[in-house]
Structures are given as C-alpha cells and as structure tokens.
Amino acid sequence: MKASTLALLDAMTAETPALEGLKKEIGEAAELLIGCFSSGGRLYVCGCGGSAADSEHLAGELVKAFRLPRPLSEEEKARFLRLYPEDEALIVHTQGGLPAHSLVSACGALSAIGNDLGGEYVFSQQVAAYARSGDVLLCFSTSGNSRPVVNAAKMARFLGARAVALTGKGGGKLAEVCDILLAVPETETYRVQQLHMPLYHVLCAAVEEEFFGK
C-alpha cells in the first residue's frame, strides 16, 4: 500500500478507539480488497436486516466517489467524445468506480431463491453464480451466526474467492469460515452496528486512497 494509504488507515482507525485492537486485521482487509480490485476482481457484499443496509451502504461508497474526487482521465473523456460528441455531460458526470456488488438488492433473485430453495441460500446461490477465484465476499453479521451469510462465506471459499467478515465479539460461526475476521468488541446488535459503520468507512477510504489518491 502507498504511504498515504497507510497513514489514512492509522488516522481513521484512531478516530474510533474501539477499533484500535483490530488495526492489524483492518490493514489486512484493506490490502486484500486493493489486491482484488488491482487484479480485476470484484467485491460482493451481504448481510441480513440492518446488516443488509450496511451492505448497500458499503457498496455505494465504492462504485462512486466517497471522500476523494475520481475524475476520468482526459484520454478517456476524449475517447468517449469521439464516439458521442453530443453527450459531453454524460462523460463529465461519470466518476471512476470500483466493482462492488450488494447481494441484498436483487429482488427477483432473492425472492426466487428464497421461494424455490429456501431463505438460508439467498446469498450462497448468488455467490455460486457470480463469484470467481480472486474475488472477495464481505459478510456482515452482528452475531456471526446468520445462516444465509455463513453459507455465502462457505460457497465463496469453495470457489476460490476470499471471505472477510464483520461481526460482533467472538465472530460466531463466521470466525471458522472466513479468511479475515473483523470482530468488533461489542455483543449488543445496535452497538455492533454502531462500530461497523466507521470500520467499513475506514476500508472504503483506504481503498479509494490507493486507487484515486494523489
């Protein structure tokens, strides 16, 4: 990672003292995500309930600008305008993005899988369809025991993808089936969720700095 990325990781982690004990794991997760995107891989994100909202939130921070401007290069703009000279506004309003996909937003797939196969397979079936070696699955579960999320992590690793889990204290079953565990030191659901947001904001900021920082 760049020196500026490492400095940002240190600074943002220090803003939330409860995350200081996870500094090593946060760095490993950031490095994994950077390596994934650098090699053309994709990030998939899943969670249930409030963690589904976190999944959407995290993906949204990566597909467009989060903290930094992400202008396209002048060469990219010129190439677009050669094809569509009348649509300058389109390319001007397009930002650099990273391929992060929330698995909680595909209503058709979710309802079909839940109806035909069962609710515990709503994420694992999507992982089976989309994920490839080199991709990363990021799992949210406050307890670490959400069955659909645990199943998704198992499927990801079976396919050669890597799994990162954001959980509460202990990590639950996800601790046994993920590559990197980010278990915040809380057990009450709302307190775990309160720490998950600054945690994934640190990850998003670090990844963005690596690709779009000066």
Residue pairs with C-beta under 8 A, 6 or more apart in sequence:
1 9
1 27
1 30
1 31
1 34
1 206
1 210
2 209
2 210
2 213
4 209
4 213
4 214
5 30
5 34
5 206
5 209
5 210
5 213
6 27
8 205
8 206
8 209
9 23
9 26
9 27
9 30
9 202
9 206
10 23
12 198
12 201
12 202
12 205
12 206
13 19
13 20
13 22
13 23
13 26
13 202
14 20
15 198
16 195
16 198
16 199
18 184
18 185
18 186
18 195
19 26
19 184
19 195
19 198
19 199
19 202
21 185
22 182
22 183
22 184
22 199
25 180
25 181
25 182
26 182
26 199
26 202
26 203
28 180
29 164
29 180
29 182
29 203
30 202
30 203
30 206
30 207
30 210
32 136
32 162
32 164
32 179
32 180
33 43
33 136
33 164
33 203
33 207
34 206
34 207
34 210
34 211
35 41
36 42
36 43
36 134
36 135
36 136
36 162
37 43
37 98
37 99
37 207
37 211
39 134
40 134
41 99
41 132
41 134
41 135
41 136
42 99
42 100
42 101
42 130
42 131
42 132
42 135
42 136
43 59
43 62
43 98
43 99
43 100
43 101
43 135
43 136
43 137
43 138
44 100
44 101
44 102
44 103
44 126
44 127
44 130
44 131
44 135
44 136
44 137
44 138
44 156
44 161
45 55
45 58
45 59
45 100
45 101
45 102
45 103
45 104
45 137
45 138
45 139
45 140
46 52
46 55
46 102
46 103
46 104
46 123
46 126
46 137
46 138
46 139
46 140
46 148
46 149
46 152
47 54
47 55
47 104
47 139
47 140
47 141
47 146
47 149
48 141
48 146
48 148
48 149
50 142
50 189
50 193
51 140
51 141
51 142
51 146
51 149
51 193
51 196
52 104
52 140
54 140
54 166
54 193
54 196
54 197
54 200
55 102
55 103
55 104
55 138
55 140
56 102
56 104
56 105
57 197
57 200
58 100
58 102
58 138
58 200
58 203
58 204
59 100
59 101
59 102
61 200
61 201
61 204
61 208
62 97
62 98
62 100
62 204
62 207
62 208
63 97
63 98
63 99
63 100
64 70
64 95
64 97
65 95
65 96
65 208
65 212
66 204
66 205
66 208
67 205
67 208
67 209
68 208
68 209
68 212
68 213
69 95
69 212
70 95
70 96
70 97
70 208
70 212
71 95
71 96
72 91
72 94
72 95
72 96
76 91
77 91
77 92
80 87
80 90
80 91
81 87
81 88
81 91
84 90
84 91
96 211
96 212
98 207
98 208
98 211
101 130
103 122
103 123
103 126
103 127
103 152
104 110
106 126
109 122
109 125
109 126
110 122
113 121
113 122
113 125
113 126
114 121
114 122
117 125
119 148
120 147
120 148
120 151
121 148
121 151
122 148
123 148
123 149
123 151
123 152
124 148
124 151
124 152
124 154
124 155
126 152
127 137
127 152
127 155
127 156
127 159
127 161
128 155
128 159
131 137
131 155
131 156
131 159
131 161
132 159
132 160
132 161
133 159
133 160
133 161
134 160
134 161
135 156
135 161
135 162
136 161
136 162
136 163
136 164
137 152
137 153
137 156
137 161
137 162
137 163
137 164
138 163
138 164
138 165
138 166
138 200
139 149
139 150
139 152
139 153
139 163
139 164
139 165
139 166
139 174
139 178
140 149
140 165
140 166
140 167
140 196
141 149
141 150
141 165
141 166
141 167
141 172
141 174
142 167
142 168
142 189
142 192
142 193
142 196
143 167
143 168
143 172
143 189
144 165
144 167
144 168
144 170
144 171
144 172
144 173
144 174
144 175
144 183
145 172
145 173
145 174
149 165
149 174
150 173
150 174
150 177
153 163
153 165
153 174
153 177
153 178
154 177
156 162
156 163
157 163
157 177
157 179
162 179
162 180
163 177
163 178
163 179
163 180
164 178
164 179
164 180
164 181
164 182
165 171
165 174
165 175
165 178
165 180
165 181
165 182
165 183
166 182
166 184
166 196
166 199
166 200
167 174
167 175
167 181
167 182
167 183
167 184
167 192
168 183
168 184
168 186
168 187
168 188
168 189
168 191
168 192
169 183
169 184
169 185
169 186
169 187
170 183
170 187
171 178
171 181
171 183
174 181
175 181
175 183
182 199
184 192
184 195
184 196
184 199
185 195
186 192
186 194
186 195
